[in-house]
Amino acid sequence: MSNTRYSHVGTYNVYEYDYEPKDYVGTLDWFNIAKCARERMTERCGNIHEWRGERRSFYTAIQKMDAQSKYLLD
């Protein structure tokens, strides 16, 4: 795969990142998606419609992560 440039336009600056897209979404990726959705749920607590959408994203990511099949290696 080739590298892709991503631009994020902030309030005061434009940030550019290079990244290489992946063919799959792994367990840690789903965990990060769930974490971000949970943060957005907190931010959108005043708007029930957006909050419900983020809640759906959160629970979908948790299900995709399939946490029950993971074991701790002590």
C-alpha positions as CSV (number, residue, x, y, z in Angstrom):
1,M,0.0,0.0,0.0
2,S,1.1,3.6,-0.5
3,N,1.2,6.3,2.1
4,T,-1.6,8.8,2.3
5,R,-1.6,12.3,3.5
6,Y,-4.3,13.4,5.9
7,S,-5.0,17.1,6.6
8,H,-6.8,18.3,9.7
9,V,-7.9,21.9,9.7
10,G,-8.0,23.2,13.3
11,T,-9.0,26.6,14.6
12,Y,-5.6,28.1,14.3
13,N,-3.5,25.6,12.3
14,V,-3.6,23.0,9.6
15,Y,-2.0,19.6,10.7
16,E,-0.9,17.1,8.1
17,Y,-0.2,13.5,8.9
18,D,1.2,10.7,6.8
19,Y,-0.3,7.3,7.4
20,E,-0.6,3.9,5.7
21,P,-4.1,2.6,5.4
22,K,-4.7,-1.0,6.6
23,D,-6.7,-3.8,5.1
24,Y,-8.3,-4.8,8.4
25,V,-9.5,-3.5,11.7
26,G,-8.0,-5.4,14.6
27,T,-8.9,-5.6,18.3
28,L,-6.9,-2.6,19.4
29,D,-8.4,-0.6,16.5
30,W,-11.9,-1.5,17.7
31,F,-10.9,-0.6,21.3
32,N,-9.7,2.9,20.1
33,I,-13.0,3.4,18.1
34,A,-15.0,2.5,21.3
35,K,-12.8,4.9,23.4
36,C,-13.3,7.7,20.9
37,A,-17.1,7.1,20.7
38,R,-17.3,7.1,24.5
39,E,-15.5,10.5,24.6
40,R,-17.9,11.9,22.0
41,M,-20.9,10.6,24.0
42,T,-19.7,12.8,26.9
43,E,-19.2,15.8,24.6
44,R,-22.7,15.4,23.1
45,C,-24.7,14.8,26.3
46,G,-26.8,17.8,25.5
47,N,-28.0,16.5,22.2
48,I,-29.9,13.2,22.6
49,H,-29.9,12.4,18.9
50,E,-26.2,12.7,18.4
51,W,-25.6,11.0,21.8
52,R,-27.6,8.0,20.6
53,G,-25.6,7.8,17.4
54,E,-22.3,7.8,19.4
55,R,-23.8,5.2,21.8
56,R,-24.5,2.9,18.8
57,S,-20.9,3.4,17.6
58,F,-19.6,2.6,21.1
59,Y,-21.6,-0.7,21.5
60,T,-20.9,-1.8,17.9
61,A,-17.2,-1.4,18.5
62,I,-17.4,-3.3,21.8
63,Q,-19.2,-6.2,20.0
64,K,-16.7,-6.2,17.1
65,M,-13.8,-6.2,19.6
66,D,-15.1,-9.6,20.8
67,A,-13.7,-9.1,24.2
68,Q,-15.0,-12.4,25.6
69,S,-12.6,-14.3,23.3
70,K,-9.5,-12.6,24.6
71,Y,-7.5,-14.0,27.5
72,L,-4.9,-12.4,29.8
73,L,-1.4,-13.8,29.5
74,D,0.0,-13.8,33.1
